Amino acid sequence: MATILTVDDSRAVRTIVSKQVKDLGFEVDEAEDGVLGLAKLAECQFDLVILDVTMPNMDGPTMLGKMRDSGNTTPVIMLTSESKRSIIAGAMKSGITDYILKPFKPEELRNKILSVLQGAGGGAEDVVASSMPGGAPAAGVAAGASPARDPGAKQFVDVMVVDDMENVHKRLRGMVPAHLSMNGFTSAQSALASAREKVYRVILVDTEIPDVNSTVLAQQIKVLQPHAAFVALALRTTAPEQTKDLKSQGFSEVLYKPFTQDHVDDFMVQYFDNQDFLTSEDNLLKVAPFVGKPERLERYFGRLSQLFPAVLNKVAAACYEEIILDLGSVPTQGDRLPKLLVSVAGQAKEVGMSMSVVGAPDIQKVLASFEETKNIKYFASIQEARAGAA
Amino acid sequence: MSSDKLATELKSILLKRIQSDQLVVPTIPSVVQKVQEALREGDQTVAKRAAEILEQDAFLAARALRAALGSTKASSGQKQPTLSDAVTKLGPRGVKGLLIEATAQKVFVSRDGEIANALRRTWEHSVAVGTLARDVLALSGHADSDAAYLAGLLHDIGKPVVASVLLEAERQTTELYNRPWIPCAEWVEVIAKTHRAVGVALAEKWQLPEGVVKCLQENLDYDNADRTSIVNAVVFANALAKKTGVYVGTVDADDIDAIVMIGRSLIGVNDEILRTLTKGLKDRVDGMFD
């Protein structure tokens, strides 16, 4: 989940910004001047800084300069009542991504935060129509004279969504597991720009973007993202072989609209769960933490049940006699966990392995409270489990 | 003669002409051609096409305003006059008289291809700024968008005035004295150094609308107190036109980027509107004055 730092000497402004950020589902931290802002940045990593200009102790431009000097390339939106061109031009040279003039409408703040976090860039050079990418320079201006952007290493992003309807991005963002990063784009141009800068694992392309040939767009992105999986986002038609047709155009899969949570879950498992949901290293198996609403617990345990056989077979094939299952802080309510553990222990036994469980203390209580699981070995840490096995 | 000296002398000549009401600025050939076509087709066509023709020529538009509105100046609280207001007030006969007068003065075309091109692009820039200023206010639901067009069209009104005197000087130098004329870069520099003062003097003498006069100031900047003012629309439009490449002269790219970034938030222009505003702008004005 993205974390945003708001740096402003006005408590009222910090409160308003924090509320908007939380409403968007992101985490927020506050600092009241540049000195405290830099201290927060030294403590932890933020995805975005919303920075005032005029503040006591250290103003916004000074803090921004110090950030950049220290190699910190976190995107910055300047939120200020300052509209002096020389000051804003200076801030742009230090690499601010966007600017909001106070007083502002919450809608503008929300849109610009989403634009920056979704990697759409922001800044007028991205949106001024021109025959040249980024807007043609005016007469007498050398090409490339616009503010420098972070030339750092390529950032990895799990999912790219290209769809002209913003509500599709929002809906997908709400359904894609929170631990997966996702960037959404409403235009071919912005998607291509991001594809040049970042590395994506799965790319979803709407098949009905106005004035855009989605197949050609997917091919263009594929040149830049040769290792990504390409998925068509399509409305189901009466065409008898719609899926086949779309696959013949180069898409590896089709996600039909309107999609439900179950569709998205089933779809995402193909690309991510084997790598993130249940991982294994030697004979240590780790379960990803549960994130989401309680009503999704059933699917969470169902997914785990589906994934265990293949992973157990892999460990057994490496001639281990015991597996250590690290459950972390897996939810313990109900009988889902005991049922899962009984099943996994049974499967492990079938391939000649015993099982130890590591996790939070309440897992031990759950194991003890069911007849079928009270004999499963529990340890508070992986070290203890390894020592117990030895 | 150095460009500084030439600029100083030109400024002095032009300010005197403006004060003594002896300023004559020829209409650009492409507009003359359009006027002649309309006149040939009869009074109805003249009435129908008058506003369209005036909208393309900053100096002709300023003359129409002067002739129609005289000393009745709109105060800051009132609706700013537009070209349509001027055409209505002049009436069919008044408009026809103005257009005939516009075609009477023979215009000299520079023999230097670069200068001729620079002059043409100067006109294109004015039309682009007018169009962008009108559209930006219209898209933000502002009623004064036509007045913004006029202010955008006239924001560099000093340039055609200075250019006409430079063309006059070029003809004398090259035709009468058979001497070489200044290079294009110097020509652009002289105009840049003189046009503000000339434009302001002209606007004051001719009592042009307040919205137009405000947009002629040196180092024009945003007005935070009135976010959708005509001045803000013109400042934003001018920067966008320069950024899109519809401009002649040197530009501070950092300053232009800052003006556009500030304007997007100040006026409330989102990315979609910005794309709509600038899409095809260059194509729309390119060749307008060929």
Interface residues (C-beta under 8 A of the other chain):
Chain A: S81 S83 R85 S86 I88 A89 M92 K93 D98 Y99 I100 L101 F104 K105 E108 N111 S115 A120 G122 G123 A124 E125 D126 V127 V128 A129 S130 S131 G135 A136 P137 A138 A139 G140 V141 A142 A145 S146 P147
Chain B: D221 Y222 N224 L240 K242 K243 T244 G245 Y247 V248 G249 T250 V251 A253 D254 D255 I256 D257 A258 I259 V260 M261 I262 R264 S265 L266 G268 N270 D271 L274 R275 L277 T278 K279 G280 L281 K282
